[in-house]
Amino acid sequence: MPNQCTIVTYHYVRNLQHSRYPNIKGLFLSQFIKQLKYFEKHYQFVKIEDCIDSIYSGADLPP
């Protein structure tokens, strides 16, 4: 199976109830933690540098 990399980016993880920007779409801290636990269970965290190296050099991603 070839190397695969899923990249997830978060832009706004804060206490939304007391935000200066109440209309912004954000993620509650509790939801963020829940998602991180899911990723930890189903994925392997790697450095972005390792993903880039894998793309350009063909190196395997860390196990």
Protein Blocks (a to p, Z undefined) as FASTA:
>chain_A
ZZdddddddfbdcdfklccblmbccddfklmmmmmmmmmmmmccddfklmmmmmmnopac
dZZ
